[in-house]
């Protein structure tokens, strides 16, 4: 079996709560990248869009930077953690101000896959063709 390689992609400060994103993330955790993208594209939740973006980014990193075969990509880690919380206030009656927090999320995606097999160069293939032994009679 070929050696597995891992590639990461991050999205920090996504303007959604970690709880809502983790519900959608649990749908695709441990699946292949192709299956995960199909599932998320048919999920009617707003949280699916940032997850699609991060998974596609991890896929592009694996293919272009590491030379990993796209067919072998599997999501090994998909975590959603709490990001920065912004403290804000909303006006209420009698001159009061009620506090609330704008929550954000950090998303980490790790994909694993096998390297693409290297193609033989034309010089190597020509050597194998020309080294045919002739029999003498």
CORLIN-V758098 format. One record per residue. N is the residue number from 1. BURIAL is I if it has 16 or more other ideal C-beta (glycine too) atoms within 10 Angstrom, else O. D_LAST is the distance of its C-alpha to the last C-alpha in whole Angstrom. Layout:
n = [N/N]
burial = [BURIAL/BURIAL]
d_last = [D_LAST/D_LAST]
//
This chain:
n = [1/2/3/4/5/6/7/8/9/10/11/12/13/14/15/16/17/18/19/20/21/22/23/24/25/26/27/28/29/30/31/32/33/34/35/36/37/38/39/40/41/42/43/44/45/46/47/48/49/50/51/52/53/54/55/56/57/58/59/60/61/62/63/64/65/66/67/68/69/70/71/72/73/74/75/76/77/78/79/80/81/82/83/84/85/86/87/88/89/90/91/92/93/94/95/96/97/98/99/100/101/102/103/104/105/106/107/108/109/110/111/112/113/114/115/116/117/118/119/120/121/122/123/124/125/126/127/128/129/130/131/132/133/134/135/136/137]
burial = [O/O/O/O/O/O/I/O/I/O/I/O/O/I/O/I/I/I/O/O/I/I/O/I/I/O/O/I/O/O/O/I/I/O/O/I/I/O/I/I/O/O/I/O/O/O/I/I/O/I/I/I/I/I/I/I/I/I/I/O/I/I/I/O/O/O/O/I/O/O/O/I/I/I/I/I/O/I/O/I/O/O/I/O/O/O/O/O/O/O/O/O/O/O/O/O/O/O/O/O/O/O/I/I/I/I/I/I/I/I/I/I/I/O/O/O/O/O/O/O/O/O/O/O/O/O/O/O/O/O/O/O/O/O/O/O/O]
d_last = [46/47/49/53/54/58/60/64/66/70/73/76/79/79/82/82/83/81/82/81/78/77/78/75/73/73/71/68/68/64/63/59/60/60/62/65/65/65/68/70/69/71/74/77/78/79/77/74/73/73/71/69/69/68/65/64/64/62/59/59/59/56/54/55/56/54/51/51/50/53/52/52/56/59/62/63/66/69/72/75/78/81/81/84/88/90/94/96/99/100/104/106/110/113/111/108/105/102/99/96/92/89/86/83/79/76/73/70/67/64/60/57/54/50/48/46/42/41/38/35/35/33/31/30/29/27/25/24/22/21/19/16/13/10/7/4/0]
//
